[in-house]
Amino acid sequence: MNNRTSLSEQVYQQLLKRLASRKLKPGQVITRRGMAEELGVSMAPVAEAFARLERDGLLQTIPRRGTRVRQFTLDDARNQAVVRLALETQTARMTCGATLAAQSTRLRKCAERVDGYRKHTAARMQADIKFHMALAELTQSPLLCQTLESVMQLGFFIAHQLVEKSFAKSHPISRHMVLLKRLQCDTPDQAAAAMREHLMHGSVGKLLADSVM
């Protein structure tokens, strides 16, 4: 652990990586004391990270049974996908054209970073979230941003937990740069359609394949 970020944030990121890599498996019981000893930190930052992961919906504390990694159903995944699709298409409508063009350099860097990964990893997942959050921030709606970040974080973990090895295949390389170019249009309907197509080629589409949208 280093001093560049708070211990709580570092513990949180460590746990996210373990959840994404399935080192912490669905249904597995974990303890604050055990994790503190394993990471070589005090109980306080671990408790803060656990509380944050519970708010994210990734951990679940059951009275008299302890804290465990949440197990998700296909319905959970589909519900997350529906909400994400709605939020992101609205984001595209609100930020296309001149609003997006003004931030094109920053967005391009985010897109290049996520497209640079060749496998689905925790780092790629976080880069993907960062790109979409950079778009959402252009709406200047804190509630939309907060909700989208939570939905994306939880949605990725649910999808990864359910579809496992096939999950990586749902993310073709170099799609975010293509999306960014398509969003630089002046028609909200076209921007929304571009975002929808982008999402439907990924985990959202995989989860909603049997649904009528």
C-alpha positions as CSV (number, residue, x, y, z in Angstrom):
1,M,0.0,0.0,0.0
2,N,1.3,3.5,-0.8
3,N,0.4,7.0,0.4
4,R,-0.8,8.4,-2.9
5,T,-4.4,7.6,-2.1
6,S,-6.2,6.9,1.1
7,L,-5.8,3.4,2.6
8,S,-9.6,3.0,2.4
9,E,-9.5,3.7,-1.4
10,Q,-6.6,1.3,-1.8
11,V,-8.3,-1.5,0.1
12,Y,-11.5,-0.8,-2.0
13,Q,-9.6,-1.1,-5.2
14,Q,-7.8,-4.3,-4.0
15,L,-11.2,-5.9,-3.2
16,L,-12.6,-4.8,-6.6
17,K,-9.8,-6.6,-8.3
18,R,-10.3,-9.8,-6.3
19,L,-14.0,-9.7,-7.1
20,A,-13.4,-9.1,-10.8
21,S,-10.9,-11.9,-11.0
22,R,-13.1,-14.2,-8.9
23,K,-10.5,-14.7,-6.3
24,L,-13.4,-13.7,-4.1
25,K,-16.1,-16.1,-5.3
26,P,-19.9,-15.6,-5.2
27,G,-21.3,-16.6,-1.8
28,Q,-17.9,-16.6,-0.2
29,V,-17.8,-15.3,3.4
30,I,-15.2,-12.7,4.1
31,T,-14.3,-11.0,7.4
32,R,-13.0,-7.5,8.0
33,R,-10.4,-8.8,10.5
34,G,-9.2,-11.5,8.1
35,M,-8.9,-9.1,5.2
36,A,-7.1,-6.5,7.4
37,E,-4.5,-9.2,8.4
38,E,-4.1,-10.3,4.8
39,L,-3.6,-6.8,3.4
40,G,-1.4,-5.7,6.3
41,V,-3.6,-2.7,7.3
42,S,-5.8,-1.7,10.3
43,M,-9.4,-2.6,10.6
44,A,-10.7,1.0,9.9
45,P,-9.9,1.2,6.2
46,V,-11.2,-2.3,5.6
47,A,-14.4,-1.5,7.4
48,E,-14.8,1.6,5.2
49,A,-14.1,-0.3,2.0
50,F,-16.6,-3.1,3.1
51,A,-19.3,-0.4,3.7
52,R,-18.7,1.1,0.3
53,L,-18.8,-2.3,-1.4
54,E,-22.1,-3.0,0.4
55,R,-23.5,0.3,-1.0
56,D,-22.3,-0.7,-4.4
57,G,-24.3,-3.9,-4.0
58,L,-21.2,-6.2,-4.3
59,L,-21.1,-7.4,-0.7
60,Q,-24.0,-8.4,1.6
61,T,-24.0,-8.6,5.4
62,I,-26.5,-11.0,6.8
63,P,-27.2,-10.8,10.6
64,R,-25.5,-13.6,12.5
65,R,-24.1,-15.1,9.2
66,G,-21.4,-12.5,8.3
67,T,-20.5,-10.7,5.2
68,R,-20.4,-12.5,1.9
69,V,-19.9,-11.8,-1.8
70,R,-23.3,-11.3,-3.3
71,Q,-24.7,-14.0,-5.7
72,F,-26.7,-12.6,-8.6
73,T,-29.5,-14.0,-10.8
74,L,-30.0,-13.4,-14.5
75,D,-33.0,-11.2,-13.6
76,D,-30.6,-9.0,-11.5
77,A,-28.4,-8.7,-14.5
78,R,-31.1,-7.8,-16.9
79,N,-32.5,-5.2,-14.6
80,Q,-29.1,-3.5,-14.4
81,A,-28.8,-3.7,-18.2
82,V,-32.2,-2.0,-18.8
83,V,-31.3,0.9,-16.4
84,R,-27.9,1.4,-18.0
85,L,-29.3,1.4,-21.5
86,A,-31.8,4.1,-20.5
87,L,-29.2,6.3,-18.7
88,E,-26.6,6.0,-21.5
89,T,-28.9,6.7,-24.4
90,Q,-30.1,9.8,-22.6
91,T,-26.5,10.8,-21.9
92,A,-25.8,10.6,-25.6
93,R,-28.8,12.7,-26.5
94,M,-27.7,15.4,-24.0
95,T,-24.0,15.5,-24.9
96,C,-23.7,14.9,-28.7
97,G,-22.3,17.5,-31.1
98,A,-20.7,20.7,-29.8
99,T,-20.8,19.7,-26.1
100,L,-18.9,16.5,-26.8
101,A,-16.5,18.1,-29.4
102,A,-15.3,20.6,-26.8
103,Q,-14.0,17.7,-24.7
104,S,-12.9,15.5,-27.6
105,T,-9.2,15.4,-26.6
106,R,-9.9,14.1,-23.0
107,L,-12.5,11.7,-24.3
108,R,-10.2,10.3,-27.0
109,K,-7.6,9.5,-24.4
110,C,-10.2,7.6,-22.3
111,A,-11.4,5.8,-25.4
112,E,-7.9,4.8,-26.5
113,R,-7.1,3.5,-23.0
114,V,-10.0,1.2,-22.8
115,D,-9.6,0.0,-26.4
116,G,-6.0,-0.8,-25.7
117,Y,-6.9,-3.8,-23.5
118,R,-6.9,-7.2,-25.2
119,K,-8.7,-9.0,-22.4
120,H,-11.5,-8.3,-19.9
121,T,-9.7,-7.5,-16.7
122,A,-10.5,-5.4,-13.6
123,A,-8.3,-2.7,-15.1
124,R,-10.2,-2.7,-18.4
125,M,-13.5,-2.6,-16.6
126,Q,-12.4,0.5,-14.7
127,A,-11.2,2.1,-17.9
128,D,-14.5,1.4,-19.5
129,I,-16.4,3.0,-16.6
130,K,-14.1,6.0,-16.7
131,F,-14.8,6.6,-20.4
132,H,-18.6,6.4,-19.9
133,M,-18.4,8.5,-16.8
134,A,-16.5,11.2,-18.7
135,L,-19.4,11.3,-21.2
136,A,-22.0,11.4,-18.4
137,E,-20.2,14.3,-16.6
138,L,-20.9,16.5,-19.7
139,T,-24.6,16.3,-18.8
140,Q,-23.8,18.3,-15.6
141,S,-26.3,16.1,-13.8
142,P,-24.7,14.8,-10.5
143,L,-27.6,12.4,-9.9
144,L,-27.3,10.9,-13.4
145,C,-23.5,10.5,-12.9
146,Q,-23.9,8.9,-9.5
147,T,-26.6,6.5,-10.7
148,L,-24.7,5.5,-13.8
149,E,-21.5,4.8,-12.0
150,S,-23.3,2.6,-9.5
151,V,-25.2,0.8,-12.3
152,M,-22.1,0.2,-14.4
153,Q,-20.0,-1.0,-11.5
154,L,-22.6,-3.5,-10.3
155,G,-23.6,-4.5,-13.9
156,F,-20.1,-5.5,-14.9
157,F,-19.7,-7.7,-11.9
158,I,-23.1,-9.3,-12.3
159,A,-22.4,-10.0,-16.0
160,H,-18.9,-11.3,-15.2
161,Q,-20.2,-13.5,-12.4
162,L,-22.9,-15.0,-14.6
163,V,-21.3,-15.5,-18.0
164,E,-17.7,-15.9,-17.0
165,K,-15.5,-17.0,-19.9
166,S,-17.9,-15.8,-22.6
167,F,-17.8,-12.3,-21.1
168,A,-14.6,-11.2,-22.7
169,K,-15.9,-12.1,-26.1
170,S,-18.7,-9.6,-25.7
171,H,-16.2,-6.7,-25.8
172,P,-14.7,-6.3,-29.3
173,I,-11.5,-4.3,-29.6
174,S,-11.5,-0.6,-30.7
175,R,-15.2,0.0,-30.3
176,H,-15.0,3.1,-28.0
177,M,-13.1,5.2,-30.6
178,V,-15.8,4.3,-33.1
179,L,-18.5,5.3,-30.7
180,L,-16.8,8.6,-29.9
181,K,-16.7,9.5,-33.6
182,R,-20.3,8.6,-34.1
183,L,-21.4,10.7,-31.1
184,Q,-19.9,13.8,-32.7
185,C,-23.1,14.4,-34.6
186,D,-25.7,17.1,-34.1
187,T,-28.8,14.9,-34.0
188,P,-29.8,13.5,-30.6
189,D,-31.7,10.6,-32.1
190,Q,-28.6,9.5,-34.1
191,A,-26.4,9.8,-31.0
192,A,-28.8,7.7,-28.9
193,A,-28.9,5.1,-31.7
194,A,-25.1,5.0,-31.8
195,M,-24.9,4.5,-28.0
196,R,-27.6,1.8,-28.1
197,E,-25.7,-0.1,-30.8
198,H,-22.5,0.2,-28.8
199,L,-24.1,-1.2,-25.7
200,M,-26.0,-3.9,-27.5
201,H,-22.7,-5.3,-28.9
202,G,-21.4,-5.7,-25.4
203,S,-22.6,-7.2,-22.1
204,V,-25.9,-5.2,-22.2
205,G,-26.8,-6.8,-25.5
206,K,-25.8,-10.3,-24.3
207,L,-28.0,-9.9,-21.3
208,L,-31.0,-8.5,-23.2
209,A,-30.8,-10.9,-26.1
210,D,-34.0,-12.6,-25.2
211,S,-35.8,-9.4,-24.2
212,V,-37.9,-7.1,-26.3
213,M,-36.4,-3.7,-26.1
